């Protein structure tokens, strides 16, 4: 990874960490923040928002994607994703989030997963969801 990419990812990790501070997670106790980068260079963030009816919980990744879509992002325009959550091991997006991400990104899209303390694992979306549903 070159120096400019490292700096860009560091900004995304910081944005996801900040978003994580706003998570509403009284049921799981697991705060998650996400940041997405669009091809136009815009950054959008989201945090997880839990609900008593757990099926209505919305993950940080989907909240960040929703914010980007609201601002005009369309399929193919997601350039990178960062998720911050977990303790010893970084959390990866859930299956539903992986499929939503696949709607907006290519298989080569970087997906950086980090813990709040800085442990990082890097994937591509294709590695996280190798056989996504595509129309």
N, CA, C and O atoms as a GROMACS GRO file, in nm:
protein
  540
    1UNK      N    1   0.086  -0.117   0.000
    1UNK     CA    2   0.000   0.000   0.000
    1UNK      C    3   0.090   0.123   0.000
    1UNK      O    4   0.182   0.133   0.082
    2UNK      N    5   0.065   0.217  -0.092
    2UNK     CA    6   0.150   0.335  -0.097
    2UNK      C    7   0.113   0.434   0.013
    2UNK      O    8   0.011   0.421   0.080
    3UNK      N    9   0.199   0.535   0.029
    3UNK     CA   10   0.183   0.630   0.140
    3UNK      C   11   0.052   0.708   0.132
    3UNK      O   12  -0.012   0.731   0.234
    4UNK      N   13   0.011   0.749   0.012
    4UNK     CA   14  -0.114   0.825  -0.001
    4UNK      C   15  -0.234   0.738   0.032
    4UNK      O   16  -0.330   0.786   0.093
    5UNK      N   17  -0.230   0.610  -0.006
    5UNK     CA   18  -0.340   0.520   0.028
    5UNK      C   19  -0.344   0.498   0.179
    5UNK      O   20  -0.451   0.494   0.239
    6UNK      N   21  -0.226   0.483   0.240
    6UNK     CA   22  -0.221   0.465   0.386
    6UNK      C   23  -0.280   0.585   0.458
    6UNK      O   24  -0.353   0.570   0.556
    7UNK      N   25  -0.250   0.704   0.410
    7UNK     CA   26  -0.304   0.827   0.471
    7UNK      C   27  -0.455   0.833   0.454
    7UNK      O   28  -0.527   0.873   0.545
    8UNK      N   29  -0.504   0.793   0.337
    8UNK     CA   30  -0.648   0.792   0.311
    8UNK      C   31  -0.718   0.692   0.404
    8UNK      O   32  -0.823   0.723   0.460
    9UNK      N   33  -0.661   0.574   0.418
    9UNK     CA   34  -0.721   0.474   0.507
    9UNK      C   35  -0.716   0.519   0.652
    9UNK      O   36  -0.809   0.493   0.728
   10UNK      N   37  -0.609   0.587   0.692
   10UNK     CA   38  -0.600   0.638   0.829
   10UNK      C   39  -0.713   0.739   0.855
   10UNK      O   40  -0.771   0.740   0.963
   11UNK      N   41  -0.743   0.822   0.756
   11UNK     CA   42  -0.855   0.917   0.770
   11UNK      C   43  -0.987   0.843   0.783
   11UNK      O   44  -1.073   0.882   0.863
   12UNK      N   45  -1.005   0.737   0.707
   12UNK     CA   46  -1.128   0.659   0.713
   12UNK      C   47  -1.141   0.587   0.847
   12UNK      O   48  -1.250   0.580   0.904
   13UNK      N   49  -1.030   0.533   0.898
   13UNK     CA   50  -1.033   0.467   1.028
   13UNK      C   51  -1.071   0.568   1.136
   13UNK      O   52  -1.151   0.538   1.224
   14UNK      N   53  -1.015   0.688   1.129
   14UNK     CA   54  -1.048   0.792   1.227
   14UNK      C   55  -1.196   0.829   1.219
   14UNK      O   56  -1.261   0.848   1.321
   15UNK      N   57  -1.248   0.840   1.098
   15UNK     CA   58  -1.391   0.874   1.080
   15UNK      C   59  -1.480   0.763   1.135
   15UNK      O   60  -1.582   0.792   1.199
   16UNK      N   61  -1.443   0.637   1.112
   16UNK     CA   62  -1.522   0.525   1.163
   16UNK      C   63  -1.514   0.518   1.316
   16UNK      O   64  -1.613   0.488   1.382
   17UNK      N   65  -1.397   0.546   1.371
   17UNK     CA   66  -1.382   0.549   1.518
   17UNK      C   67  -1.474   0.656   1.579
   17UNK      O   68  -1.539   0.632   1.680
   18UNK      N   69  -1.477   0.772   1.516
   18UNK     CA   70  -1.561   0.880   1.566
   18UNK      C   71  -1.708   0.841   1.558
   18UNK      O   72  -1.784   0.865   1.652
   19UNK      N   73  -1.749   0.782   1.446
   19UNK     CA   74  -1.888   0.739   1.430
   19UNK      C   75  -1.925   0.636   1.536
   19UNK      O   76  -2.038   0.635   1.586
   20UNK      N   77  -1.832   0.549   1.568
   20UNK     CA   78  -1.854   0.443   1.669
   20UNK      C   79  -1.895   0.502   1.804
   20UNK      O   80  -1.969   0.440   1.880
   21UNK      N   81  -1.847   0.620   1.833
   21UNK     CA   82  -1.879   0.686   1.961
   21UNK      C   83  -2.028   0.716   1.974
   21UNK      O   84  -2.077   0.739   2.084
   22UNK      N   85  -2.100   0.717   1.863
   22UNK     CA   86  -2.243   0.749   1.863
   22UNK      C   87  -2.332   0.626   1.856
   22UNK      O   88  -2.455   0.639   1.849
   23UNK      N   89  -2.273   0.509   1.857
   23UNK     CA   90  -2.351   0.385   1.845
   23UNK      C   91  -2.452   0.373   1.959
   23UNK      O   92  -2.427   0.413   2.073
   24UNK      N   93  -2.567   0.317   1.924
   24UNK     CA   94  -2.670   0.287   2.023
   24UNK      C   95  -2.677   0.135   2.030
   24UNK      O   96  -2.736   0.070   1.944
   25UNK      N   97  -2.617   0.079   2.136
   25UNK     CA   98  -2.603  -0.067   2.143
   25UNK      C   99  -2.628  -0.119   2.284
   25UNK      O  100  -2.542  -0.187   2.341
   26UNK      N  101  -2.747  -0.089   2.343
   26UNK     CA  102  -2.772  -0.134   2.480
   26UNK      C  103  -2.794  -0.284   2.493
   26UNK      O  104  -2.788  -0.336   2.604
   27UNK      N  105  -2.819  -0.355   2.385
   27UNK     CA  106  -2.851  -0.498   2.393
   27UNK      C  107  -2.728  -0.585   2.375
   27UNK      O  108  -2.708  -0.681   2.449
   28UNK      N  109  -2.645  -0.553   2.277
   28UNK     CA  110  -2.525  -0.633   2.254
   28UNK      C  111  -2.404  -0.577   2.326
   28UNK      O  112  -2.311  -0.650   2.360
   29UNK      N  113  -2.405  -0.447   2.349
   29UNK     CA  114  -2.288  -0.382   2.408
   29UNK      C  115  -2.172  -0.370   2.311
   29UNK      O  116  -2.061  -0.335   2.351
   30UNK      N  117  -2.196  -0.398   2.184
   30UNK     CA  118  -2.091  -0.393   2.082
   30UNK      C  119  -2.112  -0.268   1.996
   30UNK      O  120  -2.201  -0.264   1.910
   31UNK      N  121  -2.030  -0.168   2.019
   31UNK     CA  122  -2.037  -0.044   1.940
   31UNK      C  123  -1.956  -0.062   1.812
   31UNK      O  124  -1.842  -0.109   1.815
   32UNK      N  125  -2.016  -0.022   1.699
   32UNK     CA  126  -1.950  -0.035   1.570
   32UNK      C  127  -1.965   0.097   1.495
   32UNK      O  128  -2.071   0.159   1.497
   33UNK      N  129  -1.857   0.138   1.431
   33UNK     CA  130  -1.860   0.254   1.344
   33UNK      C  131  -1.811   0.214   1.206
   33UNK      O  132  -1.729   0.123   1.192
   34UNK      N  133  -1.860   0.282   1.104
   34UNK     CA  134  -1.817   0.254   0.967
   34UNK      C  135  -1.798   0.384   0.892
   34UNK      O  136  -1.863   0.485   0.920
   35UNK      N  137  -1.707   0.380   0.796
   35UNK     CA  138  -1.686   0.492   0.706
   35UNK      C  139  -1.673   0.436   0.565
   35UNK      O  140  -1.604   0.336   0.543
   36UNK      N  141  -1.739   0.500   0.470
   36UNK     CA  142  -1.728   0.460   0.331
   36UNK      C  143  -1.672   0.577   0.251
   36UNK      O  144  -1.703   0.694   0.278
   37UNK      N  145  -1.590   0.544   0.154
   37UNK     CA  146  -1.530   0.642   0.064
   37UNK      C  147  -1.588   0.620  -0.074
   37UNK      O  148  -1.587   0.508  -0.125
   38UNK      N  149  -1.639   0.726  -0.134
   38UNK     CA  150  -1.693   0.715  -0.270
   38UNK      C  151  -1.583   0.746  -0.371
   38UNK      O  152  -1.480   0.803  -0.337
   39UNK      N  153  -1.605   0.707  -0.494
   39UNK     CA  154  -1.507   0.733  -0.600
   39UNK      C  155  -1.483   0.883  -0.618
   39UNK      O  156  -1.377   0.923  -0.666
   40UNK      N  157  -1.581   0.966  -0.580
   40UNK     CA  158  -1.564   1.111  -0.592
   40UNK      C  159  -1.486   1.170  -0.474
   40UNK      O  160  -1.462   1.290  -0.470
   41UNK      N  161  -1.448   1.086  -0.377
   41UNK     CA  162  -1.368   1.131  -0.265
   41UNK      C  163  -1.446   1.171  -0.141
   41UNK      O  164  -1.387   1.216  -0.043
   42UNK      N  165  -1.578   1.155  -0.143
   42UNK     CA  166  -1.658   1.188  -0.027
   42UNK      C  167  -1.656   1.074   0.075
   42UNK      O  168  -1.648   0.957   0.038
   43UNK      N  169  -1.662   1.110   0.203
   43UNK     CA  170  -1.663   1.013   0.311
   43UNK      C  171  -1.795   1.024   0.385
   43UNK      O  172  -1.840   1.134   0.419
   44UNK      N  173  -1.858   0.910   0.409
   44UNK     CA  174  -1.984   0.903   0.483
   44UNK      C  175  -1.967   0.802   0.595
   44UNK      O  176  -1.900   0.701   0.579
   45UNK      N  177  -2.028   0.831   0.709
   45UNK     CA  178  -2.012   0.744   0.825
   45UNK      C  179  -2.147   0.695   0.875
   45UNK      O  180  -2.252   0.748   0.841
   46UNK      N  181  -2.140   0.592   0.957
   46UNK     CA  182  -2.259   0.538   1.021
   46UNK      C  183  -2.218   0.462   1.145
   46UNK      O  184  -2.102   0.423   1.160
   47UNK      N  185  -2.313   0.440   1.234
   47UNK     CA  186  -2.291   0.359   1.353
   47UNK      C  187  -2.408   0.262   1.365
   47UNK      O  188  -2.513   0.281   1.304
   48UNK      N  189  -2.388   0.157   1.445
   48UNK     CA  190  -2.498   0.063   1.463
   48UNK      C  191  -2.603   0.123   1.555
   48UNK      O  192  -2.572   0.194   1.651
   49UNK      N  193  -2.728   0.092   1.524
   49UNK     CA  194  -2.843   0.140   1.602
   49UNK      C  195  -2.929   0.017   1.631
   49UNK      O  196  -2.998  -0.035   1.543
   50UNK      N  197  -2.924  -0.027   1.757
   50UNK     CA  198  -2.998  -0.146   1.797
   50UNK      C  199  -3.142  -0.113   1.835
   50UNK      O  200  -3.178   0.002   1.858
   51UNK      N  201  -3.222  -0.218   1.840
   51UNK     CA  202  -3.362  -0.205   1.873
   51UNK      C  203  -3.401  -0.326   1.958
   51UNK      O  204  -3.344  -0.434   1.943
   52UNK      N  205  -3.499  -0.307   2.046
   52UNK     CA  206  -3.548  -0.418   2.127
   52UNK      C  207  -3.583  -0.537   2.039
   52UNK      O  208  -3.552  -0.651   2.073
   53UNK      N  209  -3.647  -0.511   1.926
   53UNK     CA  210  -3.673  -0.614   1.827
   53UNK      C  211  -3.546  -0.624   1.743
   53UNK      O  212  -3.527  -0.546   1.649
   54UNK      N  213  -3.459  -0.717   1.777
   54UNK     CA  214  -3.325  -0.721   1.719
   54UNK      C  215  -3.323  -0.721   1.567
   54UNK      O  216  -3.228  -0.672   1.506
   55UNK      N  217  -3.425  -0.776   1.505
   55UNK     CA  218  -3.431  -0.776   1.359
   55UNK      C  219  -3.440  -0.637   1.298
   55UNK      O  220  -3.413  -0.619   1.180
   56UNK      N  221  -3.479  -0.539   1.380
   56UNK     CA  222  -3.487  -0.401   1.331
   56UNK      C  223  -3.358  -0.324   1.353
   56UNK      O  224  -3.349  -0.206   1.317
   57UNK      N  225  -3.259  -0.387   1.412
   57UNK     CA  226  -3.128  -0.324   1.430
   57UNK      C  227  -3.069  -0.294   1.293
   57UNK      O  228  -3.084  -0.372   1.200
   58UNK      N  229  -3.002  -0.179   1.283
   58UNK     CA  230  -2.937  -0.142   1.158
   58UNK      C  231  -2.787  -0.129   1.185
   58UNK      O  232  -2.744  -0.057   1.275
   59UNK      N  233  -2.709  -0.199   1.106
   59UNK     CA  234  -2.564  -0.202   1.123
   59UNK      C  235  -2.500  -0.071   1.078
   59UNK      O  236  -2.557   0.005   1.000
   60UNK      N  237  -2.381  -0.047   1.129
   60UNK     CA  238  -2.305   0.074   1.095
   60UNK      C  239  -2.279   0.084   0.945
   60UNK      O  240  -2.290   0.192   0.887
   61UNK      N  241  -2.245  -0.029   0.883
   61UNK     CA  242  -2.214  -0.028   0.740
   61UNK      C  243  -2.333   0.015   0.657
   61UNK      O  244  -2.319   0.096   0.566
   62UNK      N  245  -2.451  -0.039   0.689
   62UNK     CA  246  -2.570  -0.001   0.612
   62UNK      C  247  -2.611   0.143   0.638
   62UNK      O  248  -2.663   0.209   0.549
   63UNK      N  249  -2.587   0.192   0.760
   63UNK     CA  250  -2.615   0.333   0.786
   63UNK      C  251  -2.521   0.424   0.707
   63UNK      O  252  -2.565   0.527   0.657
   64UNK      N  253  -2.394   0.387   0.695
   64UNK     CA  254  -2.300   0.466   0.616
   64UNK      C  255  -2.337   0.461   0.467
   64UNK      O  256  -2.334   0.564   0.399
   65UNK      N  257  -2.372   0.343   0.418
   65UNK     CA  258  -2.415   0.331   0.277
   65UNK      C  259  -2.539   0.416   0.252
   65UNK      O  260  -2.548   0.484   0.151
   66UNK      N  261  -2.635   0.412   0.344
   66UNK     CA  262  -2.758   0.490   0.328
   66UNK      C  263  -2.728   0.640   0.320
   66UNK      O  264  -2.788   0.711   0.239
   67UNK      N  265  -2.634   0.687   0.403
   67UNK     CA  266  -2.596   0.828   0.398
   67UNK      C  267  -2.534   0.862   0.263
   67UNK      O  268  -2.560   0.969   0.207
   68UNK      N  269  -2.450   0.773   0.210
   68UNK     CA  270  -2.386   0.797   0.081
   68UNK      C  271  -2.489   0.796  -0.032
   68UNK      O  272  -2.483   0.879  -0.123
   69UNK      N  273  -2.582   0.703  -0.026
   69UNK     CA  274  -2.688   0.697  -0.129
   69UNK      C  275  -2.773   0.822  -0.124
   69UNK      O  276  -2.810   0.878  -0.228
   70UNK      N  277  -2.805   0.866  -0.003
   70UNK     CA  278  -2.885   0.989   0.012
   70UNK      C  279  -2.814   1.107  -0.053
   70UNK      O  280  -2.879   1.199  -0.103
   71UNK      N  281  -2.680   1.106  -0.053
   71UNK     CA  282  -2.602   1.214  -0.113
   71UNK      C  283  -2.577   1.193  -0.262
   71UNK      O  284  -2.515   1.278  -0.328
   72UNK      N  285  -2.624   1.080  -0.316
   72UNK     CA  286  -2.614   1.059  -0.461
   72UNK      C  287  -2.527   0.944  -0.506
   72UNK      O  288  -2.518   0.921  -0.627
   73UNK      N  289  -2.464   0.869  -0.418
   73UNK     CA  290  -2.383   0.755  -0.460
   73UNK      C  291  -2.470   0.651  -0.529
   73UNK      O  292  -2.583   0.624  -0.486
   74UNK      N  293  -2.417   0.592  -0.634
   74UNK     CA  294  -2.488   0.490  -0.709
   74UNK      C  295  -2.402   0.364  -0.720
   74UNK      O  296  -2.284   0.369  -0.688
   75UNK      N  297  -2.460   0.252  -0.765
   75UNK     CA  298  -2.383   0.129  -0.778
   75UNK      C  299  -2.252   0.151  -0.855
   75UNK      O  300  -2.248   0.222  -0.955
   76UNK      N  301  -2.146   0.088  -0.804
   76UNK     CA  302  -2.015   0.098  -0.865
   76UNK      C  303  -1.932   0.216  -0.814
   76UNK      O  304  -1.816   0.230  -0.853
   77UNK      N  305  -1.989   0.300  -0.730
   77UNK     CA  306  -1.919   0.420  -0.685
   77UNK      C  307  -1.856   0.409  -0.546
   77UNK      O  308  -1.796   0.505  -0.498
   78UNK      N  309  -1.869   0.293  -0.479
   78UNK     CA  310  -1.806   0.275  -0.349
   78UNK      C  311  -1.660   0.237  -0.371
   78UNK      O  312  -1.631   0.138  -0.438
   79UNK      N  313  -1.568   0.316  -0.314
   79UNK     CA  314  -1.425   0.295  -0.336
   79UNK      C  315  -1.357   0.221  -0.222
   79UNK      O  316  -1.260   0.149  -0.244
   80UNK      N  317  -1.406   0.238  -0.099
   80UNK     CA  318  -1.344   0.171   0.017
   80UNK      C  319  -1.439   0.176   0.134
   80UNK      O  320  -1.527   0.262   0.143
   81UNK      N  321  -1.420   0.082   0.225
   81UNK     CA  322  -1.500   0.071   0.347
   81UNK      C  323  -1.407   0.047   0.464
   81UNK      O  324  -1.310  -0.028   0.453
   82UNK      N  325  -1.436   0.111   0.577
   82UNK     CA  326  -1.367   0.081   0.702
   82UNK      C  327  -1.472   0.054   0.808
   82UNK      O  328  -1.570   0.127   0.820
   83UNK      N  329  -1.451  -0.052   0.885
   83UNK     CA  330  -1.537  -0.086   0.998
   83UNK      C  331  -1.450  -0.090   1.123
   83UNK      O  332  -1.344  -0.152   1.123
   84UNK      N  333  -1.496  -0.023   1.229
   84UNK     CA  334  -1.424  -0.027   1.356
   84UNK      C  335  -1.515  -0.086   1.461
   84UNK      O  336  -1.624  -0.034   1.487
   85UNK      N  337  -1.472  -0.196   1.520
   85UNK     CA  338  -1.550  -0.263   1.625
   85UNK      C  339  -1.477  -0.388   1.669
   85UNK      O  340  -1.380  -0.430   1.607
   86UNK      N  341  -1.524  -0.447   1.775
   86UNK     CA  342  -1.462  -0.568   1.827
   86UNK      C  343  -1.366  -0.536   1.938
   86UNK      O  344  -1.344  -0.420   1.972
   87UNK      N  345  -1.308  -0.640   1.995
   87UNK     CA  346  -1.212  -0.622   2.104
   87UNK      C  347  -1.075  -0.669   2.057
   87UNK      O  348  -0.994  -0.589   2.010
   88UNK      N  349  -1.048  -0.799   2.071
   88UNK     CA  350  -0.919  -0.853   2.031
   88UNK      C  351  -0.906  -0.870   1.880
   88UNK      O  352  -0.798  -0.853   1.824
   89UNK      N  353  -1.015  -0.902   1.816
   89UNK     CA  354  -1.017  -0.923   1.671
   89UNK      C  355  -1.110  -0.823   1.605
   89UNK      O  356  -1.217  -0.795   1.659
   90UNK      N  357  -1.072  -0.768   1.491
   90UNK     CA  358  -1.163  -0.677   1.420
   90UNK      C  359  -1.289  -0.749   1.376
   90UNK      O  360  -1.285  -0.867   1.340
   91UNK      N  361  -1.400  -0.679   1.380
   91UNK     CA  362  -1.527  -0.732   1.329
   91UNK      C  363  -1.531  -0.715   1.178
   91UNK      O  364  -1.480  -0.617   1.124
   92UNK      N  365  -1.591  -0.810   1.111
   92UNK     CA  366  -1.616  -0.796   0.968
   92UNK      C  367  -1.766  -0.772   0.948
   92UNK      O  368  -1.846  -0.804   1.036
   93UNK      N  369  -1.804  -0.715   0.834
   93UNK     CA  370  -1.947  -0.691   0.810
   93UNK      C  371  -2.027  -0.821   0.813
   93UNK      O  372  -1.979  -0.926   0.773
   94UNK      N  373  -2.151  -0.811   0.862
   94UNK     CA  374  -2.240  -0.927   0.862
   94UNK      C  375  -2.280  -0.962   0.718
   94UNK      O  376  -2.249  -0.888   0.625
   95UNK      N  377  -2.348  -1.073   0.703
   95UNK     CA  378  -2.388  -1.117   0.569
   95UNK      C  379  -2.478  -1.018   0.498
   95UNK      O  380  -2.460  -0.993   0.379
   96UNK      N  381  -2.575  -0.962   0.569
   96UNK     CA  382  -2.665  -0.864   0.506
   96UNK      C  383  -2.587  -0.743   0.459
   96UNK      O  384  -2.609  -0.693   0.348
   97UNK      N  385  -2.494  -0.695   0.541
   97UNK     CA  386  -2.414  -0.579   0.503
   97UNK      C  387  -2.324  -0.611   0.384
   97UNK      O  388  -2.305  -0.528   0.295
   98UNK      N  389  -2.269  -0.731   0.382
   98UNK     CA  390  -2.183  -0.770   0.269
   98UNK      C  391  -2.261  -0.765   0.138
   98UNK      O  392  -2.208  -0.720   0.036
   99UNK      N  393  -2.385  -0.812   0.140
   99UNK     CA  394  -2.464  -0.810   0.018
   99UNK      C  395  -2.499  -0.667  -0.021
   99UNK      O  396  -2.497  -0.634  -0.140
  100UNK      N  397  -2.532  -0.582   0.076
  100UNK     CA  398  -2.561  -0.440   0.045
  100UNK      C  399  -2.436  -0.374  -0.012
  100UNK      O  400  -2.444  -0.300  -0.110
  101UNK      N  401  -2.320  -0.399   0.047
  101UNK     CA  402  -2.196  -0.343  -0.004
  101UNK      C  403  -2.170  -0.388  -0.148
  101UNK      O  404  -2.124  -0.310  -0.231
  102UNK      N  405  -2.201  -0.514  -0.178
  102UNK     CA  406  -2.181  -0.568  -0.312
  102UNK      C  407  -2.266  -0.495  -0.416
  102UNK      O  408  -2.231  -0.493  -0.534
  103UNK      N  409  -2.375  -0.436  -0.373
  103UNK     CA  410  -2.460  -0.359  -0.464
  103UNK      C  411  -2.389  -0.233  -0.514
  103UNK      O  412  -2.418  -0.184  -0.623
  104UNK      N  413  -2.295  -0.182  -0.433
  104UNK     CA  414  -2.235  -0.052  -0.464
  104UNK      C  415  -2.086  -0.057  -0.493
  104UNK      O  416  -2.027   0.046  -0.526
  105UNK      N  417  -2.023  -0.174  -0.483
  105UNK     CA  418  -1.878  -0.183  -0.499
  105UNK      C  419  -1.838  -0.302  -0.583
  105UNK      O  420  -1.911  -0.401  -0.594
  106UNK      N  421  -1.720  -0.292  -0.642
  106UNK     CA  422  -1.661  -0.403  -0.716
  106UNK      C  423  -1.597  -0.500  -0.618
  106UNK      O  424  -1.572  -0.466  -0.503
  107UNK      N  425  -1.570  -0.621  -0.664
  107UNK     CA  426  -1.507  -0.722  -0.580
  107UNK      C  427  -1.372  -0.676  -0.525
  107UNK      O  428  -1.332  -0.720  -0.418
  108UNK      N  429  -1.302  -0.588  -0.597
  108UNK     CA  430  -1.170  -0.541  -0.556
  108UNK      C  431  -1.176  -0.430  -0.451
  108UNK      O  432  -1.072  -0.386  -0.403
  109UNK      N  433  -1.294  -0.384  -0.415
  109UNK     CA  434  -1.310  -0.275  -0.318
  109UNK      C  435  -1.244  -0.313  -0.186
  109UNK      O  436  -1.275  -0.418  -0.130
  110UNK      N  437  -1.154  -0.229  -0.134
  110UNK     CA  438  -1.092  -0.259  -0.004
  110UNK      C  439  -1.193  -0.251   0.110
  110UNK      O  440  -1.277  -0.161   0.113
  111UNK      N  441  -1.184  -0.345   0.201
  111UNK     CA  442  -1.266  -0.348   0.322
  111UNK      C  443  -1.169  -0.362   0.438
  111UNK      O  444  -1.114  -0.470   0.462
  112UNK      N  445  -1.148  -0.254   0.511
  112UNK     CA  446  -1.055  -0.250   0.621
  112UNK      C  447  -1.134  -0.267   0.750
  112UNK      O  448  -1.227  -0.191   0.776
  113UNK      N  449  -1.098  -0.365   0.830
  113UNK     CA  450  -1.166  -0.393   0.957
  113UNK      C  451  -1.065  -0.370   1.069
  113UNK      O  452  -0.955  -0.425   1.067
  114UNK      N  453  -1.103  -0.287   1.166
  114UNK     CA  454  -1.010  -0.249   1.273
  114UNK      C  455  -1.077  -0.259   1.409
  114UNK      O  456  -1.198  -0.245   1.422
  115UNK      N  457  -0.995  -0.283   1.510
  115UNK     CA  458  -1.044  -0.274   1.648
  115UNK      C  459  -1.029  -0.129   1.694
  115UNK      O  460  -0.955  -0.053   1.632
  116UNK      N  461  -1.097  -0.091   1.800
  116UNK     CA  462  -1.082   0.045   1.853
  116UNK      C  463  -0.937   0.076   1.895
  116UNK      O  464  -0.897   0.192   1.897
  117UNK      N  465  -0.860  -0.027   1.927
  117UNK     CA  466  -0.722  -0.007   1.970
  117UNK      C  467  -0.622  -0.010   1.856
  117UNK      O  468  -0.502   0.010   1.878
  118UNK      N  469  -0.669  -0.035   1.733
  118UNK     CA  470  -0.581  -0.023   1.618
  118UNK      C  471  -0.539  -0.149   1.546
  118UNK      O  472  -0.466  -0.141   1.447
  119UNK      N  473  -0.582  -0.264   1.591
  119UNK     CA  474  -0.551  -0.387   1.516
  119UNK      C  475  -0.631  -0.385   1.387
  119UNK      O  476  -0.752  -0.358   1.389
  120UNK      N  477  -0.566  -0.413   1.275
  120UNK     CA  478  -0.630  -0.399   1.144
  120UNK      C  479  -0.615  -0.527   1.063
  120UNK      O  480  -0.509  -0.591   1.063
  121UNK      N  481  -0.724  -0.563   0.995
  121UNK     CA  482  -0.722  -0.671   0.895
  121UNK      C  483  -0.781  -0.614   0.767
  121UNK      O  484  -0.884  -0.547   0.770
  122UNK      N  485  -0.716  -0.639   0.657
  122UNK     CA  486  -0.760  -0.586   0.528
  122UNK      C  487  -0.810  -0.700   0.440
  122UNK      O  488  -0.749  -0.807   0.432
  123UNK      N  489  -0.921  -0.675   0.376
  123UNK     CA  490  -0.983  -0.770   0.283
  123UNK      C  491  -1.023  -0.694   0.157
  123UNK      O  492  -1.013  -0.571   0.151
  124UNK      N  493  -1.068  -0.767   0.059
  124UNK     CA  494  -1.145  -0.708  -0.050
  124UNK      C  495  -1.289  -0.753  -0.030
  124UNK      O  496  -1.315  -0.852   0.038
  125UNK      N  497  -1.382  -0.682  -0.090
  125UNK     CA  498  -1.521  -0.723  -0.080
  125UNK      C  499  -1.540  -0.863  -0.136
  125UNK      O  500  -1.618  -0.942  -0.083
  126UNK      N  501  -1.469  -0.894  -0.245
  126UNK     CA  502  -1.477  -1.027  -0.304
  126UNK      C  503  -1.432  -1.137  -0.209
  126UNK      O  504  -1.486  -1.248  -0.213
  127UNK      N  505  -1.334  -1.108  -0.123
  127UNK     CA  506  -1.291  -1.206  -0.024
  127UNK      C  507  -1.398  -1.225   0.084
  127UNK      O  508  -1.418  -1.336   0.133
  128UNK      N  509  -1.465  -1.116   0.121
  128UNK     CA  510  -1.568  -1.125   0.225
  128UNK      C  511  -1.696  -1.190   0.175
  128UNK      O  512  -1.766  -1.257   0.250
  129UNK      N  513  -1.727  -1.170   0.048
  129UNK     CA  514  -1.850  -1.226  -0.010
  129UNK      C  515  -1.818  -1.275  -0.151
  129UNK      O  516  -1.847  -1.206  -0.249
  130UNK      N  517  -1.758  -1.395  -0.161
  130UNK     CA  518  -1.709  -1.442  -0.290
  130UNK      C  519  -1.818  -1.474  -0.393
  130UNK      O  520  -1.789  -1.474  -0.513
  131UNK      N  521  -1.938  -1.502  -0.351
  131UNK     CA  522  -2.041  -1.541  -0.447
  131UNK      C  523  -2.166  -1.458  -0.429
  131UNK      O  524  -2.277  -1.510  -0.418
  132UNK      N  525  -2.147  -1.326  -0.426
  132UNK     CA  526  -2.263  -1.238  -0.403
  132UNK      C  527  -2.366  -1.251  -0.513
  132UNK      O  528  -2.335  -1.286  -0.627
  133UNK      N  529  -2.488  -1.220  -0.477
  133UNK     CA  530  -2.598  -1.221  -0.572
  133UNK      C  531  -2.589  -1.096  -0.656
  133UNK      O  532  -2.582  -0.985  -0.603
  134UNK      N  533  -2.590  -1.112  -0.786
  134UNK     CA  534  -2.590  -0.998  -0.880
  134UNK      C  535  -2.700  -1.023  -0.982
  134UNK      O  536  -2.723  -1.135  -1.026
  135UNK      N  537  -2.767  -0.914  -1.019
  135UNK     CA  538  -2.870  -0.924  -1.122
  135UNK      C  539  -2.809  -0.918  -1.257
  135UNK      O  540  -2.880  -0.925  -1.358
   0.00000   0.00000   0.00000
